[in-house]
């Protein structure tokens, strides 16, 4: 049984329970071979899982009539758990009976909504970060999203969509991104500095490409952060910057008047090409 907010089976945009009586195997395998054995129950977030919904699902899961009430009660508790801990998914496999006819969740996996960390501190404090990239942990301290990759062009962008497009166009011009670093829509100057620190501490990074679309972000904040970071770190790597959107003219002046060697471009394609070309001879 799975309670999830991430399923494509959610026509109403709310949680859905996906369950099958064929437990103990991957639900994907059941869905492929016997799709009629997979039941999908959309849940109204205002009413939750009702007694009738839980009972009907317990019956479809082929619990005997004697234990259907207990199974229905467990289903309702699972949904309460799902909402109570701000989960994006609660997966139970198998959900079945003991030899004493007790309804039990024998094994479970729970994914939590990162945006709810502020009110689920006890849960998130249990996270094991021993195998997490230290750069990801450092970035998270400043509300930055970082994923390391195998290339040599450090990319600093705002927004996951623009990040993906930036990596694509860098590769189109023959380059290879060293990371996915998203500063988000509420970035401040200090965060830009921290982002630069993370990029410059990576020995694989040979050039830095900043690509910002200032719909929400103020380009002046980014420009000031770039200048400050360059001066504090003594940046010696090639730096290509594209700033478009809110206050871009003022931002361009900040870069031009900084006295730093910054390649500023207005066009996305030209900026990406310049970032790749800056690696020639390196």
MARDOTOR-179711 format. One line per 10 residues: number of its first residue (from 1); their letters; for each residue x, y, z of C-alpha. Coordinates in pm, 1 decimal, decimal comma. Example, Ala and Ser with C-alpha at 12.3 -4.5 7.8 and 13.67 -1.06 7.14 Angstrom:
2
1	as	1230,0:-450,0:780,0  1367,0:-106,0:714,0
! end
This chain:
282
1	xxxxxxxxxx	0,0:0,0:0,0  129,7:343,6:-88,8  4,3:685,6:18,4  164,2:946,2:-201,9  147,9:1305,5:-325,4  379,4:1229,2:-618,7  168,7:997,7:-830,6  59,3:1076,7:-1188,2  -268,4:912,3:-1088,2  -386,1:1220,6:-897,7
11	xxxxxxxxxx	-643,8:1390,9:-1119,9  -754,0:1612,4:-832,4  -403,0:1710,2:-734,6  -436,3:1560,4:-386,6  -304,1:1247,2:-215,2  -383,5:905,2:-353,4  -370,4:559,8:-198,4  -237,1:293,4:-432,5  -284,9:-59,5:-301,5  -281,6:-418,6:-415,5
21	xxxxxxxxxx	-356,3:-752,7:-248,7  -46,3:-890,0:-422,6  203,0:-773,7:-161,9  564,6:-867,1:-114,9  670,0:-762,1:-467,0  722,7:-433,4:-647,7  395,7:-251,7:-714,7  535,3:-159,7:-1057,9  556,8:-528,6:-1148,9  198,4:-588,5:-1039,5
31	xxxxxxxxxx	80,4:-284,1:-1234,5  249,5:-412,0:-1549,6  133,3:-773,4:-1535,4  -204,5:-750,0:-1360,1  -315,7:-383,7:-1356,2  -666,4:-483,3:-1243,3  -509,1:-588,8:-913,4  -394,3:-234,2:-835,3  -650,9:-11,0:-668,0  -627,6:367,0:-662,8
41	xxxxxxxxxx	-817,5:575,6:-409,8  -797,0:957,8:-435,4  -823,7:1128,2:-98,6  -994,7:1462,8:-36,5  -757,5:1657,2:188,3  -1051,3:1819,7:368,3  -1228,7:1495,2:463,9  -936,0:1253,4:472,2  -985,8:878,2:466,0  -1339,8:795,9:579,4
51	xxxxxxxxxx	-1450,0:473,4:747,9  -1629,5:369,2:429,8  -1320,4:428,6:212,9  -1094,3:239,3:450,1  -1336,3:-52,6:481,3  -1382,7:-82,9:106,0  -1008,1:-79,0:49,5  -949,2:-339,1:321,8  -1200,1:-564,7:149,2  -1031,1:-514,6:-187,8
61	xxxxxxxxxx	-703,1:-611,7:-23,5  -873,4:-943,1:52,2  -860,1:-933,5:429,0  -1109,2:-1172,3:582,7  -1430,9:-1026,5:718,4  -1310,3:-1084,3:1075,1  -1009,4:-853,9:1035,7  -1147,7:-598,3:788,3  -1228,9:-353,4:1073,5  -872,4:-378,1:1205,2
71	xxxxxxxxxx	-725,5:-338,0:855,6  -949,4:-38,0:790,0  -835,7:119,2:1116,2  -469,3:70,4:1016,3  -534,9:229,2:677,1  -680,9:535,4:847,2  -382,8:552,7:1083,2  -144,3:533,6:788,6  -310,4:835,5:633,1  -293,6:1021,2:965,5
81	xxxxxxxxxx	77,0:938,7:977,7  116,8:1057,8:619,5  -29,7:1400,9:696,3  108,8:1427,2:1047,9  474,1:1400,1:949,5  443,5:1597,8:622,9  529,6:1294,1:413,8  532,7:1290,5:36,2  504,2:913,2:38,1  437,2:633,0:285,7
91	xxxxxxxxxx	502,2:292,3:133,0  410,5:-24,5:320,2  506,0:-361,4:172,8  385,1:-600,8:289,5  73,3:-494,4:477,4  -66,3:-817,3:618,3  -145,9:-1052,3:904,0  60,0:-1218,3:1174,2  -5,7:-1579,3:1274,8  -223,7:-1432,3:1549,7
101	xxxxxxxxxx	-440,4:-1249,7:1295,4  -298,5:-908,5:1382,7  -289,7:-651,9:1101,0  68,2:-528,0:1075,0  280,8:-303,5:854,6  575,2:-538,9:820,6  804,5:-299,6:635,7  773,6:65,1:540,6  950,9:349,4:366,8  864,1:713,5:428,2
111	xxxxxxxxxx	972,1:1015,7:225,4  942,5:1356,0:389,1  874,8:1696,5:238,8  1194,6:1902,2:268,4  984,5:2217,9:282,1  836,5:2098,9:613,2  1171,5:2070,4:787,4  1096,0:2373,5:1003,7  809,2:2190,5:1176,8  949,4:1836,7:1162,7
121	xxxxxxxxxx	1284,7:1911,4:1324,1  1290,7:1594,5:1534,3  1249,7:1378,5:1225,3  1504,7:1561,9:1013,5  1755,4:1559,4:1300,7  1774,5:1180,6:1258,6  1900,1:1207,3:901,0  2225,9:1021,8:837,3  2445,5:1256,5:634,4  2763,7:1049,2:656,6
131	xxxxxxxxxx	2741,6:950,2:289,6  2613,3:1284,4:159,3  2839,8:1505,4:-51,1  2983,9:1768,3:190,4  2919,3:2034,6:-73,5  2548,3:1950,4:-68,6  2543,0:1983,8:310,7  2726,6:2315,6:297,9  2490,9:2447,4:32,3  2185,1:2340,4:231,1
141	xxxxxxxxxx	2299,5:2554,1:525,2  2237,7:2860,7:309,1  1921,0:2739,1:132,6  2111,6:2655,6:-183,8  2049,1:2342,4:-390,7  2369,7:2174,0:-503,4  2436,9:1851,2:-690,6  2790,5:1763,3:-795,6  2858,5:1634,1:-1147,0  3159,8:1521,8:-1349,2
151	xxxxxxxxxx	3237,0:1826,3:-1565,6  3453,1:2135,9:-1525,2  3212,3:2429,4:-1578,6  3065,8:2550,2:-1250,5  2707,4:2666,0:-1306,2  2528,0:2910,7:-1078,2  2164,4:2965,0:-1172,0  1824,3:3042,2:-1023,6  1546,3:2792,6:-1073,0  1560,8:2420,9:-1148,6
161	xxxxxxxxxx	1423,7:2465,4:-1499,4  1688,4:2720,0:-1593,5  1952,4:2498,2:-1432,4  1855,2:2206,5:-1654,0  1847,8:2429,7:-1962,4  2187,7:2572,6:-1871,3  2343,5:2228,6:-1841,0  2187,9:2125,7:-2172,5  2315,2:2424,0:-2366,4  2662,1:2394,5:-2212,8
171	xxxxxxxxxx	2674,8:2036,1:-2336,7  2538,2:2144,2:-2675,3  2846,9:2364,0:-2717,8  3080,4:2080,7:-2618,7  3120,7:2166,8:-2252,6  3049,3:1963,5:-1941,2  2878,8:2102,0:-1627,7  3052,2:2044,6:-1295,8  2739,2:2089,1:-1091,0  2376,3:2185,5:-1053,5
181	xxxxxxxxxx	2367,8:2487,8:-819,8  2033,8:2663,6:-780,3  2031,0:2977,3:-564,1  1650,5:2999,7:-568,0  1417,3:3295,0:-596,5  1487,8:3470,1:-264,9  1865,0:3475,9:-282,9  2058,6:3743,2:-94,9  2411,6:3870,4:-147,2  2560,0:3648,1:125,6
191	xxxxxxxxxx	2415,1:3337,7:-39,6  2576,5:3433,8:-370,3  2911,7:3458,7:-191,0  2861,7:3116,7:-31,6  2768,2:2970,8:-368,6  3093,0:3103,6:-516,0  3288,5:2956,3:-226,3  3141,0:2614,0:-295,8  3220,8:2637,9:-666,2  3576,9:2763,9:-623,9
201	xxxxxxxxxx	3662,9:2496,6:-366,6  3596,9:2227,6:-626,1  3931,5:2156,0:-799,6  3745,7:2020,4:-1102,9  3589,7:2359,9:-1177,1  3793,2:2548,8:-1438,2  3543,2:2820,7:-1526,5  3225,1:2962,6:-1372,9  2906,4:3036,1:-1564,5  2642,4:3248,7:-1387,3
211	xxxxxxxxxx	2304,7:3242,9:-1560,9  2027,0:3436,9:-1386,7  1678,7:3527,2:-1497,8  1554,4:3796,2:-1261,5  1182,2:3741,5:-1253,0  1175,9:3730,3:-874,6  1547,2:3772,9:-815,7  1691,4:4125,2:-820,7  1984,4:4114,8:-1062,6  2158,5:4386,8:-858,6
221	xxxxxxxxxx	2176,7:4150,7:-561,5  2337,6:3884,9:-778,2  2582,8:4130,5:-931,0  2684,6:4270,1:-591,7  2728,4:3918,8:-458,0  2943,4:3821,9:-756,4  3170,8:4123,5:-715,4  3202,6:4070,5:-341,3  3273,4:3700,2:-381,2  3536,7:3761,7:-649,2
231	xxxxxxxxxx	3720,0:4006,3:-429,2  3703,7:3793,1:-116,1  3813,7:3473,8:-288,1  4062,9:3636,0:-523,9  3892,7:3450,7:-808,5  4135,7:3360,6:-1085,8  3901,2:3139,0:-1288,2  3728,9:3267,2:-1601,7  3386,2:3406,2:-1512,5  3099,9:3436,2:-1759,2
241	xxxxxxxxxx	2783,1:3610,7:-1643,7  2438,8:3648,2:-1797,6  2185,3:3853,6:-1601,1  1840,4:3910,9:-1746,8  1531,1:4058,1:-1583,5  1470,2:4282,2:-1285,2  1721,0:4571,5:-1264,4  1952,3:4412,5:-1519,4  2087,0:4747,8:-1640,8  2194,6:4849,8:-1290,5
251	xxxxxxxxxx	2340,7:4503,3:-1237,7  2541,9:4532,1:-1557,8  2684,9:4864,4:-1435,3  2790,7:4701,9:-1107,5  2983,7:4438,0:-1301,9  3132,6:4686,4:-1551,1  3246,8:4925,5:-1276,0  3396,0:4653,9:-1057,2  3730,5:4651,8:-1237,1  3714,7:4273,1:-1242,9
261	xxxxxxxxxx	3761,5:4057,7:-1550,5  3402,2:3943,5:-1599,1  3264,2:3838,9:-1936,8  2907,7:3971,4:-1938,7  2659,6:3858,8:-2203,8  2292,1:3927,4:-2268,0  2209,2:3622,4:-2478,7  2182,7:3275,4:-2327,5  2343,7:3096,9:-2620,9  2631,6:3343,5:-2649,0
271	xxxxxxxxxx	2703,3:3321,3:-2276,6  2710,1:2940,8:-2278,4  2938,6:2939,4:-2581,7  3170,8:3186,6:-2411,8  3185,8:2968,9:-2098,1  3291,6:2669,6:-2305,0  3544,5:2870,4:-2508,4  3702,1:3007,7:-2188,3  3832,7:2655,4:-2124,9  4045,2:2650,6:-2438,3
281	xx	4405,1:2585,1:-2349,5  4319,7:2465,6:-1997,6
! end
